[in-house]
Amino acid sequence: MAEHKVGDYVKGKKFGSFEHDFEGEIEKIYENSVLIHILSYNDEDRILVGELNNRAIVRKEDAELAKAKA
C-alpha cells in the first residue's frame, strides 16, 4: 500500500451514517487513520457532510488514493 501524504486526493469508503462513498483531500495523518477534507460527495449525504464540517476521519485502509499530491 502506498504511503499517504497530506494533500493527496483520496476516495473514502462509506461508513457510519454515510450512504455513499466520498472524495477529498488529506489534511492530517494519524497512526492508523487520516483526516479527509470532503470535497465531493453524493447529494443524499449533504446534511451529514455539513454536520461533520466537511471532514471525516477514515482508516488508512479505507482511503484509496485517487490522485497523489504533485
C-alpha angles and dihedrals in degrees: 000000000000118000113255118235133194107266096030114135109231141179114234122207117234115263139163110358095351112117095193142024118268140199134223150130126288110245101173137010124218129184096273103003145042134224109233125199099216111228104160126036143145114275090237087069094048096109094046093048089051091050089052091050090242092297136108135176110226133181111258090239090058095051107085115196111245099168129001120227110265 
